[in-house]
Amino acid sequence: MRLALTLLACVALAGCDAPTPDPAPDTLPEPEAAAGGLRGAINQPLDKAKSVDATQADDETERQKALEDAGG
């Protein structure tokens, strides 16, 4: 019984290997956010909303001016 447990432990330990080392700092991949892809994906809807807001403000100004010109 003791021999069987010893052999089982040896087989289990033989399946383990050393962990792989971390890559060197000069070979690390560039973060996705720094590449602009993630930043662009986040800012795109914000920029669109800002442009819509500016367009609505311009339309409101034109409407107010038209009302004043019409005598209202």
C-alpha positions as CSV (number, residue, x, y, z in Angstrom):
1,M,0.0,0.0,0.0
2,R,2.8,2.3,0.9
3,L,4.6,1.6,-2.4
4,A,1.4,2.3,-4.4
5,L,1.0,5.7,-2.7
6,T,4.6,6.5,-3.3
7,L,4.4,5.6,-7.0
8,L,1.1,7.6,-7.3
9,A,2.8,10.6,-5.7
10,C,5.8,10.3,-8.1
11,V,3.5,10.1,-11.1
12,A,1.5,13.2,-9.9
13,L,4.7,15.2,-9.4
14,A,6.2,14.1,-12.7
15,G,3.2,15.7,-14.4
16,C,4.1,19.1,-12.9
17,D,6.5,21.3,-14.8
18,A,8.1,24.6,-13.9
19,P,6.1,27.7,-14.6
20,T,7.0,29.7,-17.7
21,P,8.9,32.8,-16.9
22,D,7.3,36.2,-17.6
23,P,8.3,37.8,-20.9
24,A,11.1,40.4,-20.8
25,P,9.9,44.0,-20.5
26,D,11.1,44.8,-24.1
27,T,8.8,42.1,-25.6
28,L,5.6,43.0,-23.7
29,P,2.7,43.8,-26.0
30,E,1.5,47.4,-26.3
31,P,-1.7,47.9,-24.1
32,E,-4.8,48.1,-26.2
33,A,-5.9,51.4,-24.6
34,A,-2.6,53.0,-25.5
35,A,-3.0,52.0,-29.2
36,G,-6.1,54.2,-29.4
37,G,-8.5,51.4,-30.3
38,L,-10.2,51.2,-27.0
39,R,-10.0,55.0,-26.4
40,G,-11.6,55.6,-29.8
41,A,-14.3,53.1,-29.2
42,I,-15.2,54.9,-26.0
43,N,-15.0,58.4,-27.3
44,Q,-16.8,57.8,-30.6
45,P,-20.4,57.9,-29.1
46,L,-19.4,60.8,-26.8
47,D,-18.2,62.8,-29.8
48,K,-21.3,62.0,-31.8
49,A,-23.5,63.1,-28.8
50,K,-21.6,66.4,-28.6
51,S,-22.0,67.1,-32.3
52,V,-25.8,66.4,-32.0
53,D,-26.0,68.8,-29.0
54,A,-24.1,71.5,-31.0
55,T,-26.4,71.0,-34.0
56,Q,-29.5,71.3,-31.8
57,A,-28.2,74.5,-30.2
58,D,-27.6,76.0,-33.6
59,D,-31.0,75.0,-34.8
60,E,-32.6,76.6,-31.7
61,T,-30.6,79.8,-32.3
62,E,-31.8,79.9,-35.9
63,R,-35.4,79.3,-34.8
64,Q,-35.3,82.0,-32.2
65,K,-33.8,84.4,-34.8
66,A,-36.5,83.5,-37.3
67,L,-39.2,84.1,-34.7
68,E,-37.8,87.5,-33.9
69,D,-37.5,88.4,-37.6
70,A,-41.1,87.4,-38.1
71,G,-42.2,89.8,-35.4
72,G,-42.8,87.3,-32.7
